[in-house]
């Protein structure tokens, strides 16, 4: 027992000594591990072996202790900074731009060449799209006003100019200049007369000179002197006298004075004319419609600046204002009224009762009763306010003095009924059923020339001072020289009676009972357009510089383009028959038969007044400060209005809403 205790004690002491040696060896640095290993005392296998237990912490199976966490930064420590790639690229690009700006132009170009050589097609396309707009410069920002306006003068499309005015403030200022719109008015033949605000005189918009109201009166004796006192056939163009819109002569003052204030700038003039033209093509509105209580054939219709005058075969004459409001019914004739002519407030009428009556349309009172004809008065014309010429089925013409109510002269020469008259200055031309036309001097009261050549009755005649056109039952139209009486041309193409004629400048428009309308050139004496207008006779025909309006017994009213001959539209709905049509720039009047009753329709094509009443804008050529703030406000109005309403549906006949034409007190 004791021996065992001694053994255990010795083992424990040896073990402790060995651990001490191990710890000592760890504490003392060793420079040669091999030597240390060799210096370890070796023990023989026969020696007594002692087992030394390892500490628990040094055992391989012991779990590793967790690492101690890093301490949190204190307020005195600087937080770490993190740099993103985007920030680095932004800084690089900024430095590159700064460096690029310091280079010379040659080095800049060399650097750009290198960069572009390194780009692919997609990147080069981006460069092109990015650089292209920056290379374009607005020339109007550099050019002087005169050159800019010269460039704009070659644009004749108003829509293009309207879009261009929205490009920039500079473009808008240039397009507000009146010179641009004056050129556009000239190109579109919008020869609207301007009114001087201070005196109210009329001026020509293209010459800016006042118009002499007596200029046309001086032409009255020129042609007559050539016919009576000279063998010379040289012609001198005379300006046309003013006419009513149905072809009658009017004094220039009564025709040119407008009832409402006209625009004073060329831009507003063009705007008004353009809107009116657009309304004629696809707009307009029927503002009035009157129906007679009894059936009557409309024998004559006149549209003047103040009145709409309608004559019927039931001996009644109805007078309306231009809006279609009934004003007067002139009663005095006892039989149908077949001819009438207005002059300002004066109206001269004649009919089957063989009487010529003079009326004051403002009061509705009769002024004179002129008797002398022995048969129906078939045609009437006036050369001035105090002179009227009547043609009758009794084969004579009579010249009346309206101031005294007496007959000045009786013109005898025709062998049959006098069917039509045309007047210019002191000359009147008559067409007769005796197949001849005659030229008469009003002042001398005698025949100057007889025009012979037709093979049948003459139904229509036109005279502009240079040429005479006659339409006949023989289906032909003849053009005559009033100085020599010679026939210059025979225009053939109609297949029936030519009953409608109108001549304007070098253009002649004819309408026949075959339903066709033909446009002729009087310089080439050849047809320009052949229009299959109506299914029956052409009962009414009128044209201006841009359009032709025709009415037919087929009940239709058609609007044609004068230049192209194309059908633009039909006015109103088809009726039983169309008696007469008259129109001016902004208004048209239709007399038709519907349900065996006579209907009057007044069509308006005028824009609202506030759309074109502008103030004049001075030219940039005479206004150095065109780009001032005040002038920049003079822009094309941004307000847009409806041009004209859709045509109103016609009111069914026989309802309470029908506006009848009662017999107004005289």
Phi, psi and omega per residue, in radians:
X1 nan -0.783 3.119
X2 -1.178 -0.664 3.123
X3 -1.089 -0.635 3.120
X4 -1.192 -0.694 3.119
X5 -1.120 -0.665 3.139
X6 -1.143 -0.712 3.121
X7 -1.101 -0.764 -3.118
X8 -1.157 -0.641 -3.139
X9 -1.193 -0.728 3.117
X10 -1.114 -0.697 3.128
X11 -1.108 -0.687 -3.106
X12 -1.202 -0.699 3.130
X13 -1.165 -0.746 3.128
X14 -1.115 -0.631 3.140
X15 -1.178 -0.740 3.136
X16 -1.143 -0.673 3.127
X17 -1.122 -0.694 -3.141
X18 -1.143 -0.713 3.126
X19 -1.142 -0.686 3.122
X20 -1.114 -0.698 3.101
X21 -1.115 -0.688 3.126
X22 -1.111 -0.828 -3.131
X23 -1.118 -0.650 3.118
X24 -1.142 -0.697 3.117
X25 -1.157 -0.528 3.083
X26 -1.296 -0.584 -3.113
X27 -1.322 -0.513 -3.138
X28 -1.669 2.214 -3.102
X29 -1.193 2.467 3.136
X30 -2.016 2.305 -3.103
X31 -1.756 -0.176 -3.129
X32 -2.440 1.673 -3.109
X33 -1.119 -0.536 -3.129
X34 -1.167 -0.723 3.129
X35 -1.108 -0.740 3.128
X36 -1.062 -0.726 -3.128
X37 -1.165 -0.622 -3.122
X38 -1.312 -0.505 -3.125
X39 -1.367 -0.048 3.133
X40 -1.203 2.246 -3.115
X41 -1.142 2.326 3.132
X42 -1.574 2.631 -3.137
X43 -2.124 2.492 3.088
X44 -1.342 2.650 -3.128
X45 -1.175 -0.313 -3.109
X46 -1.498 -0.213 3.130
X47 -1.290 2.944 -3.059
X48 -1.429 2.144 -3.072
X49 -1.638 2.358 3.101
X50 -2.014 2.462 -3.124
X51 -1.708 2.150 3.133
X52 -1.893 1.996 3.139
X53 -1.230 2.469 3.107
X54 -1.485 2.659 3.073
X55 -1.112 2.675 -3.093
X56 -1.082 -0.614 -3.091
X57 -1.236 -0.300 -3.119
X58 -1.715 0.011 3.126
X59 -1.245 2.490 -3.122
X60 -1.099 -0.515 -3.074
X61 -1.450 0.025 -3.106
X62 -1.326 2.344 3.136
X63 -1.210 2.521 3.137
X64 -1.332 2.468 -3.137
X65 -1.316 2.517 -3.113
X66 -1.171 2.607 3.141
X67 -1.263 2.648 3.127
X68 -1.322 2.230 -3.128
X69 -1.111 2.646 3.138
X70 -1.237 2.550 -3.130
X71 -1.236 2.554 3.104
X72 -1.197 2.549 3.142
X73 -1.163 2.508 3.131
X74 -1.599 2.887 3.116
X75 -1.033 -0.382 -3.125
X76 -1.464 -0.104 -3.141
X77 -1.658 2.496 3.128
X78 -1.441 2.273 3.130
X79 -1.207 2.680 -3.131
X80 -1.205 2.544 3.107
X81 -1.809 2.362 -3.119
X82 -2.008 2.161 -3.138
X83 -1.791 2.106 3.109
X84 -1.470 2.881 3.126
X85 -1.212 -0.651 3.140
X86 -1.080 -0.739 3.136
X87 -1.118 -0.668 3.125
X88 -1.142 -0.705 3.128
X89 -1.181 -0.678 3.117
X90 -1.091 -0.756 3.104
X91 -1.122 -0.653 3.120
X92 -1.137 -0.776 3.140
X93 -1.131 -0.660 3.119
X94 -1.115 -0.769 3.114
X95 -1.141 -0.614 3.129
X96 -1.154 -0.731 3.119
X97 -1.117 -0.721 3.115
X98 -1.101 -0.745 3.139
X99 -1.170 -0.677 -3.135
X100 -1.122 -0.640 -3.124
X101 -1.199 -0.366 -3.134
X102 -1.524 -0.159 -3.099
X103 -1.367 2.782 3.025
X104 -1.343 2.929 -3.113
X105 -1.084 -0.683 -3.138
X106 -1.116 -0.762 3.125
X107 -1.201 -0.609 3.075
X108 -1.065 -0.793 3.134
X109 -1.117 -0.691 3.131
X110 -1.139 -0.690 3.108
X111 -1.148 -0.729 3.129
X112 -1.136 -0.664 3.091
X113 -1.053 -0.746 3.120
X114 -1.132 -0.717 3.126
X115 -1.149 -0.723 -3.122
X116 -1.205 -0.600 3.085
X117 -1.115 -0.466 -3.124
X118 -1.515 -0.048 -3.092
X119 -1.578 2.598 3.028
X120 -1.559 -3.099 -3.051
X121 -1.138 -0.658 -3.141
X122 -1.139 -0.724 3.127
X123 -1.217 -0.639 3.086
X124 -1.155 -0.625 3.078
X125 -1.107 -0.696 3.084
X126 -1.105 -0.730 3.128
X127 -1.080 -0.713 -3.133
X128 -1.128 -0.788 3.141
X129 -1.189 -0.461 -3.136
X130 -1.426 -0.664 -3.064
X131 -1.450 -0.574 -3.056
X132 -0.925 -0.965 -3.133
X133 -1.067 -0.468 -3.110
X134 -1.387 -0.235 3.075
X135 -1.541 -0.234 3.127
X136 -1.487 2.309 3.137
X137 -2.093 2.537 3.077
X138 -1.320 1.940 -3.104
X139 -1.150 -0.461 -3.120
X140 -1.221 -0.282 3.054
X141 -1.382 -0.277 -3.079
X142 -1.903 -0.691 -3.061
X143 -1.232 2.661 3.023
X144 -1.249 2.871 -3.082
X145 -1.028 -0.688 -3.103
X146 -1.063 -0.762 -3.118
X147 -1.233 -0.666 3.098
X148 -1.076 -0.788 3.133
X149 -1.154 -0.563 3.086
X150 -1.137 -0.722 3.108
X151 -1.113 -0.782 -3.125
X152 -1.159 -0.398 -3.113
X153 -1.189 -0.278 3.136
X154 -1.515 -0.062 3.116
X155 -1.628 2.109 -3.122
X156 -1.968 0.107 3.113
X157 -1.741 2.002 -3.111
X158 -1.129 -0.504 3.115
X159 -1.167 -0.658 3.085
X160 -1.109 -0.736 3.109
X161 -1.148 -0.651 3.132
X162 -1.134 -0.727 3.096
X163 -1.197 -0.642 3.139
X164 -1.140 -0.545 -3.138
X165 -1.165 -0.256 3.130
X166 -1.666 0.010 -3.089
X167 -1.230 -0.805 -3.120
X168 -2.804 2.971 3.122
X169 -1.146 -0.647 3.125
X170 -1.100 -0.772 3.125
X171 -1.128 -0.672 3.139
X172 -1.129 -0.686 3.111
X173 -1.105 -0.742 -3.138
X174 -1.156 -0.700 -3.110
X175 -1.336 -0.223 3.003
X176 -1.383 -0.211 -3.106
X177 -1.207 2.474 -3.032
X178 -1.281 -0.372 -3.135
X179 -1.123 -0.714 3.135
X180 -1.030 -0.773 -3.086
X181 -1.346 -0.460 3.034
X182 -1.133 -0.775 3.094
X183 -1.074 -0.667 3.138
X184 -1.194 -0.649 3.065
X185 -1.078 -0.698 3.129
X186 -1.159 -0.722 -3.116
X187 -1.165 -0.610 3.137
X188 -1.610 0.111 3.127
X189 1.028 0.624 3.064
X190 -1.552 1.287 -3.083
X191 -1.478 1.150 3.125
X192 -1.437 2.374 -3.134
X193 -1.471 2.439 -3.133
X194 -1.701 2.587 -3.111
X195 -1.839 2.193 3.055
X196 -1.230 2.202 -3.031
X197 -1.196 -0.488 -3.040
X198 -1.422 -0.682 -3.053
X199 -2.013 -0.296 -3.118
X200 1.384 0.212 3.129
X201 -1.322 2.756 3.123
X202 -1.622 2.418 3.090
X203 -2.281 2.634 3.066
X204 -1.332 2.220 -3.072
X205 -1.204 -0.290 -3.084
X206 -1.771 -0.294 3.090
X207 -2.017 -0.304 3.138
X208 1.086 0.403 3.084
X209 -1.812 2.472 3.095
X210 -1.062 2.530 3.138
X211 -1.544 2.245 3.115
X212 -1.415 2.021 -3.084
X213 -1.184 -0.297 -3.129
X214 -1.745 0.123 -3.057
X215 -1.133 -0.663 -3.119
X216 -1.259 -0.435 -3.131
X217 -1.192 -0.457 -3.113
X218 -1.261 -0.231 -3.132
X219 -1.485 -0.085 -3.009
X220 -1.151 -0.561 -3.061
X221 -1.792 -0.090 -3.048
X222 -1.157 -0.902 -3.093
X223 -1.175 -0.625 3.139
X224 -1.091 -0.711 -3.131
X225 -1.118 -0.586 3.100
X226 -1.216 -0.613 -3.119
X227 -1.269 -0.606 -2.996
X228 -1.707 -0.565 -2.981
X229 -2.137 0.166 -3.091
X230 -2.583 2.595 3.068
X231 -1.645 -0.035 -3.128
X232 -1.259 2.427 -3.137
X233 -1.859 0.244 3.117
X234 -1.177 2.386 -3.100
X235 -1.861 2.665 3.068
X236 -2.312 2.139 -3.094
X237 -1.171 2.305 3.108
X238 -1.971 2.445 3.120
X239 -1.122 2.543 -3.122
X240 -1.217 2.509 2.957
X241 -1.298 2.744 3.090
X242 -1.220 2.576 -3.122
X243 -2.264 2.866 2.904
X244 -1.300 2.973 -3.089
X245 -1.380 -0.009 3.010
X246 -1.814 0.166 3.012
X247 1.811 0.067 -3.094
X248 -1.552 2.640 3.117
X249 -1.361 2.395 3.098
X250 -2.324 2.710 3.035
X251 -1.156 2.516 -3.081
X252 -0.991 -0.617 -3.093
X253 -1.161 -0.706 -3.101
X254 -1.257 -0.529 -3.119
X255 -1.374 -0.720 -2.969
X256 -1.445 -0.452 3.127
X257 -1.268 2.185 -3.124
X258 -1.698 2.697 -3.076
X259 -1.368 -0.436 3.119
X260 -2.078 2.797 -3.071
X261 -1.100 2.259 3.139
X262 -1.535 2.754 3.091
X263 -1.096 2.698 -3.089
X264 -1.984 -0.006 3.081
X265 -2.098 2.646 3.138
X266 -1.163 -0.554 3.119
X267 -1.122 -0.795 3.127
X268 -1.187 -0.591 3.076
X269 -1.112 -0.812 -3.141
X270 -1.124 -0.709 3.140
X271 -1.057 -0.783 3.138
X272 -1.094 -0.851 -3.109
X273 -1.098 -0.697 -3.122
X274 -1.159 -0.708 3.114
X275 -1.172 -0.663 3.103
X276 -1.137 -0.750 3.135
X277 -1.113 -0.693 3.093
X278 -1.136 -0.657 3.109
X279 -1.156 -0.642 3.073
X280 -1.080 -0.614 -3.069
X281 -1.351 -0.634 -3.038
X282 -2.651 0.303 -3.116
X283 -2.335 -2.415 -3.130
X284 1.547 2.848 3.125
X285 -2.579 2.499 3.119
X286 -1.504 1.892 -3.000
X287 -1.577 -0.527 -3.119
X288 -2.442 2.633 3.059
X289 -2.595 2.064 -3.117
X290 -2.068 2.517 -3.108
X291 -2.210 2.297 3.111
X292 -1.316 2.526 3.113
X293 -1.227 -0.305 3.124
X294 -2.269 2.803 3.139
X295 -1.354 2.351 3.100
X296 -2.710 2.517 3.106
X297 -1.485 2.237 3.099
X298 -1.375 2.028 -3.109
X299 -1.663 -0.395 -3.105
X300 -2.725 2.497 3.122
X301 -2.467 2.291 3.102
X302 -2.321 2.353 3.059
X303 -2.028 1.952 -3.129
X304 -1.956 3.007 3.093
X305 -1.065 -0.277 -3.104
X306 -2.073 -0.452 -2.963
X307 -2.404 2.739 2.838
X308 -2.000 2.078 -3.046
X309 -2.059 2.241 -3.088
X310 -2.188 2.230 3.066
X311 -1.977 2.444 -3.103
X312 -2.170 2.880 3.134
X313 -1.406 0.084 3.082
X314 -1.730 0.350 3.042
X315 1.347 0.166 -3.116
X316 -1.854 2.578 3.048
X317 -2.205 2.105 -3.140
X318 -1.820 2.339 -3.138
X319 -2.053 2.233 3.122
X320 -2.186 2.798 2.927
X321 -1.410 3.071 -3.039
X322 -1.245 -0.178 3.042
X323 -1.536 -0.096 3.131
X324 1.629 0.159 3.117
X325 -1.440 2.295 -3.088
X326 -1.212 2.293 -3.133
X327 -2.010 -0.930 -3.035
X328 -2.460 2.674 2.891
X329 -2.135 2.034 -3.076
X330 -1.550 2.009 -3.111
X331 -2.027 2.343 -3.121
X332 3.053 -0.682 3.060
X333 -1.209 2.535 -3.139
X334 -1.841 -0.119 3.085
X335 -2.377 3.123 -3.043
X336 -1.004 2.457 3.098
X337 -1.634 2.084 -3.059
X338 -1.966 -0.111 3.132
X339 -2.672 2.510 3.038
X340 -2.807 2.752 3.121
X341 -2.596 2.258 3.112
X342 -1.687 2.732 3.023
X343 -2.646 1.834 -3.025
X344 0.952 -2.124 3.134
X345 -1.581 0.025 -3.108
X346 -1.659 2.426 3.064
X347 -2.302 2.288 3.070
X348 -2.001 2.259 -3.070
X349 -2.327 2.690 3.092
X350 -2.642 2.757 -3.088
X351 -2.840 -2.721 -3.059
X352 -1.213 -0.277 3.109
X353 -1.419 0.088 3.057
X354 1.188 0.225 -3.116
X355 -1.882 2.616 3.007
X356 -1.976 2.151 -3.096
X357 -2.042 2.500 3.116
X358 -1.975 2.238 -3.045
X359 -2.135 2.691 2.908
X360 -1.806 1.875 -3.062
X361 -1.234 -0.416 3.120
X362 -1.174 -0.659 -3.116
X363 -1.833 -0.323 -3.081
X364 1.401 0.120 -3.084
X365 -1.591 2.596 3.046
X366 -1.400 2.426 -3.121
X367 -1.762 -0.886 -3.113
X368 -2.410 2.649 2.960
X369 -2.076 1.962 -3.029
X370 -1.865 2.103 -3.124
X371 -2.085 2.625 -3.140
X372 2.855 -0.619 3.109
X373 -1.229 2.611 -3.124
X374 -1.893 0.092 3.085
X375 -2.622 -3.068 -3.064
X376 -0.990 2.331 3.020
X377 -1.435 1.996 -2.975
X378 -1.762 -0.383 -3.097
X379 -2.648 2.622 -3.100
X380 -2.499 2.506 3.016
X381 -2.556 2.762 3.077
X382 -2.194 2.353 3.088
X383 -1.653 -0.477 3.020
X384 -2.738 -3.089 -3.037
X385 -1.087 -0.470 -3.051
X386 -1.919 0.141 -3.089
X387 -2.301 2.217 3.077
X388 -2.235 2.564 3.108
X389 -2.160 2.275 -3.125
X390 -2.104 2.509 3.053
X391 -2.087 2.452 -2.984
X392 -2.301 2.868 3.026
X393 -1.237 -0.119 3.068
X394 -1.433 0.174 3.061
X395 1.354 0.061 -3.075
X396 -1.963 2.803 2.944
X397 -2.009 2.512 3.103
X398 -2.206 2.396 3.097
X399 -1.815 2.109 -3.030
X400 -1.911 2.462 3.005
X401 -1.671 1.869 -3.068
X402 -1.320 -0.345 3.108
X403 -1.223 -0.695 -3.107
X404 -1.813 -0.255 -3.114
X405 1.311 0.548 -3.114
X406 -2.141 2.850 3.105
X407 -1.611 2.144 3.131
X408 -1.390 -0.883 -3.068
X409 -2.530 2.648 2.991
X410 -1.990 2.094 -3.081
X411 -1.700 1.978 -3.075
X412 -1.976 2.406 3.121
X413 2.995 -0.667 3.124
X414 -1.211 2.661 -3.129
X415 -1.835 -0.006 3.122
X416 -2.591 -3.044 -3.056
X417 -1.000 2.423 3.029
X418 -1.512 1.998 -2.977
X419 -1.702 -0.524 -3.029
X420 -2.647 2.695 3.141
X421 -2.354 2.605 2.978
X422 -2.464 2.471 -3.000
X423 -2.296 2.523 3.050
X424 -2.656 1.958 -3.122
X425 1.096 -2.177 -3.117
X426 -1.627 0.106 -3.094
X427 -1.949 2.447 3.050
X428 -2.248 2.397 3.139
X429 -2.023 2.307 -3.101
X430 -2.064 2.483 3.043
X431 -2.005 2.442 -2.977
X432 -2.290 2.843 3.032
X433 -1.251 -0.121 3.082
X434 -1.450 0.187 3.073
X435 1.310 0.117 -3.139
X436 -2.020 2.808 2.982
X437 -2.154 2.543 -3.089
X438 -2.255 2.519 3.076
X439 -1.819 2.207 -3.074
X440 -2.113 2.609 2.990
X441 -1.665 2.155 -3.117
X442 -1.240 -0.755 -3.087
X443 -1.218 -0.649 -3.114
X444 -1.560 -0.357 3.120
X445 1.188 0.672 -3.134
X446 -2.522 2.823 -3.122
X447 -1.435 2.313 -3.138
X448 -1.771 -0.647 -3.129
X449 -2.565 2.630 2.999
X450 -2.093 2.210 -3.093
X451 -1.831 1.935 -3.091
X452 -2.051 2.490 3.124
X453 2.865 -0.548 3.122
X454 -1.194 2.694 3.135
X455 -1.811 -0.032 3.128
X456 -2.611 -3.085 -3.035
X457 -1.044 2.564 3.059
X458 -1.682 2.186 -3.085
X459 -1.933 -0.343 -3.073
X460 -2.521 2.585 -3.116
X461 -2.606 2.575 3.100
X462 -2.470 2.545 -3.059
X463 -2.597 2.165 3.137
X464 -2.022 0.186 -3.108
X465 1.678 -0.464 3.125
X466 -1.892 -0.575 -3.079
X467 -2.424 2.698 3.041
X468 -2.119 2.291 3.078
X469 -2.057 2.337 3.137
X470 -2.220 2.390 3.069
X471 -1.979 2.417 -2.958
X472 -2.302 2.916 3.046
X473 -1.212 -0.259 3.109
X474 -1.387 0.179 3.057
X475 1.296 0.070 -3.096
X476 -1.891 2.809 3.020
X477 -2.124 2.261 -3.124
X478 -2.006 2.453 3.109
X479 -1.908 2.201 -3.035
X480 -2.061 2.653 3.000
X481 -1.629 2.024 -3.086
X482 -1.200 -0.315 -3.114
X483 -1.408 -0.737 -3.096
X484 -1.803 -0.340 -3.067
X485 1.388 0.144 -3.134
X486 -1.476 2.601 3.075
X487 -1.499 2.074 -3.123
X488 -1.437 -0.605 -3.070
X489 -2.746 2.674 3.015
X490 -2.071 1.997 -3.110
X491 -1.690 2.023 -3.092
X492 -2.066 2.599 -3.118
X493 2.840 -0.621 3.055
X494 -1.200 2.655 3.140
X495 -1.940 0.097 3.127
X496 -2.632 -2.959 -3.105
X497 -0.921 2.324 3.021
X498 -1.706 1.769 -3.046
X499 -1.883 -0.087 -3.111
X500 -2.232 2.267 3.123
X501 -2.455 2.437 2.937
X502 -2.601 2.364 -3.103
X503 -2.130 2.363 3.132
X504 -2.569 2.080 -3.100
X505 0.975 -2.105 -3.126
X506 -1.844 0.420 -3.115
X507 -2.152 2.397 3.082
X508 -2.180 2.306 3.088
X509 -2.084 2.282 -3.106
X510 -2.197 2.605 3.063
X511 -2.301 2.470 -3.057
X512 -2.221 2.999 3.085
X513 -1.246 -0.173 3.054
X514 -1.393 -0.003 3.109
X515 1.495 0.009 -3.101
X516 -1.703 2.668 3.028
X517 -2.126 2.285 -3.103
X518 -2.184 2.435 3.111
X519 -1.925 2.235 -3.052
X520 -2.094 2.571 2.991
X521 -1.660 2.130 -3.136
X522 -1.450 -0.152 3.034
X523 -1.489 -0.671 3.113
X524 -1.700 -0.195 -3.085
X525 0.930 0.844 -3.096
X526 -2.492 2.718 3.132
X527 -1.264 2.523 3.067
X528 -1.801 -0.841 3.133
X529 -2.342 2.536 3.004
X530 -2.114 1.923 -3.014
X531 -1.900 2.117 3.002
X532 -1.435 1.473 -2.895
X533 -1.439 -0.844 -2.985
X534 -2.376 2.802 3.127
X535 -1.436 -0.144 -3.139
X536 -2.536 -2.805 -3.017
X537 -1.056 2.522 2.983
X538 -1.446 1.960 -3.068
X539 -1.653 -0.320 -3.119
X540 -2.635 2.479 -3.081
X541 -2.654 2.326 3.090
X542 -2.710 2.548 3.093
X543 -2.554 2.749 3.034
X544 -2.216 -2.691 -3.053
X545 -1.262 -0.310 -3.036
X546 -2.152 -0.475 -2.992
X547 -2.451 2.792 3.031
X548 -2.099 2.343 3.060
X549 -2.074 2.155 -3.121
X550 -2.195 2.513 3.051
X551 -2.187 2.525 -3.079
X552 -2.325 2.904 3.094
X553 -1.266 -0.058 3.005
X554 -1.404 0.007 3.060
X555 1.504 0.241 -3.087
X556 -2.029 2.576 3.036
X557 -2.090 2.143 -3.041
X558 -2.137 2.538 3.119
X559 -1.997 2.227 -3.078
X560 -2.091 2.652 3.018
X561 -1.453 2.125 -3.070
X562 -1.143 -0.657 -3.059
X563 -1.300 -0.759 -3.060
X564 -1.726 -0.341 -3.086
X565 1.354 0.198 -3.120
X566 -1.490 2.580 3.068
X567 -1.324 2.118 -3.136
X568 -1.504 -0.770 -3.087
X569 -3.022 3.011 2.952
X570 -1.972 2.290 3.077
X571 -1.497 2.405 3.067
X572 1.119 -3.050 3.099
X573 -1.768 2.715 -3.102
X574 -1.017 2.433 3.112
X575 -2.011 -3.114 3.085
X576 -1.217 -0.705 3.103
X577 -2.803 2.633 3.068
X578 -1.922 2.064 -3.124
X579 -1.401 -0.947 -3.063
X580 -2.558 2.654 3.029
X581 -2.399 2.338 3.040
X582 -2.400 2.511 -3.129
X583 -2.567 2.765 2.953
X584 -2.222 -2.905 -3.062
X585 -1.012 -0.779 -2.980
X586 -2.059 0.209 -3.058
X587 -2.646 2.608 3.058
X588 -2.468 2.500 3.129
X589 -2.151 2.278 -3.131
X590 -2.108 2.241 3.015
X591 -1.944 2.067 -3.032
X592 -2.443 2.958 3.093
X593 -1.939 2.170 3.106
X594 -2.321 2.206 -3.137
X595 0.898 0.744 3.109
X596 1.093 0.453 3.076
X597 -2.314 2.590 -3.083
X598 -1.502 2.257 -3.052
X599 -2.127 2.387 3.017
X600 -1.983 2.197 3.096
X601 -2.035 2.317 3.110
X602 -1.962 2.008 3.140
X603 -1.783 2.342 -3.141
X604 -2.015 2.340 3.111
X605 -2.112 0.242 -3.076
X606 -1.458 2.449 3.049
X607 -1.322 2.872 3.060
X608 -1.010 2.466 -3.067
X609 -1.007 -0.628 -3.072
X610 -1.234 -0.195 -3.140
X611 -1.371 -0.299 -3.091
X612 -2.335 0.065 3.115
X613 -1.506 1.479 -3.132
X614 -1.841 2.984 3.013
X615 -1.716 2.697 -3.104
X616 -1.210 2.494 3.110
X617 -1.986 2.161 -3.069
X618 -1.239 2.729 -3.118
X619 -1.229 2.588 3.056
X620 -1.181 -0.374 3.118
X621 -1.164 -0.507 -3.120
X622 -1.908 0.059 -3.118
X623 -2.166 1.648 -3.099
X624 -1.063 -0.661 -3.077
X625 -1.533 0.906 -3.076
X626 -1.148 -0.553 -3.038
X627 -1.580 0.325 3.123
X628 -1.232 2.866 -3.098
X629 -1.122 -0.618 -3.140
X630 -1.170 -0.707 -3.131
X631 -1.226 -0.519 -3.130
X632 -1.179 -0.349 3.100
X633 -1.345 -0.266 3.141
X634 -1.463 1.166 -3.074
X635 -1.774 2.941 3.043
X636 -1.084 2.271 -3.061
X637 -1.003 2.379 3.131
X638 -1.500 -0.215 3.090
X639 -1.205 2.325 3.111
X640 -2.081 2.318 -3.107
X641 -2.114 2.754 3.047
X642 -1.202 2.291 -3.049
X643 -1.065 -1.072 3.108
X644 -2.624 2.633 -3.107
X645 -1.264 2.830 3.056
X646 -1.142 2.479 -3.114
X647 -0.923 2.312 -3.113
X648 -1.211 2.482 3.077
X649 -1.154 2.514 3.140
X650 -1.213 2.484 -3.139
X651 -1.357 2.283 3.113
X652 -0.997 2.486 -3.111
X653 -1.231 2.597 3.048
X654 1.482 0.233 3.130
X655 -1.754 3.001 -3.136
X656 -1.199 -0.353 -3.106
X657 -1.448 -0.051 3.110
X658 -1.188 2.373 3.099
X659 -1.703 1.886 -3.102
X660 -1.457 2.784 3.079
X661 -1.754 1.523 -3.123
X662 -1.318 2.909 3.062
X663 -1.379 1.731 -3.118
X664 -1.269 2.641 3.105
X665 -1.094 2.454 -3.101
X666 -1.370 nan nan
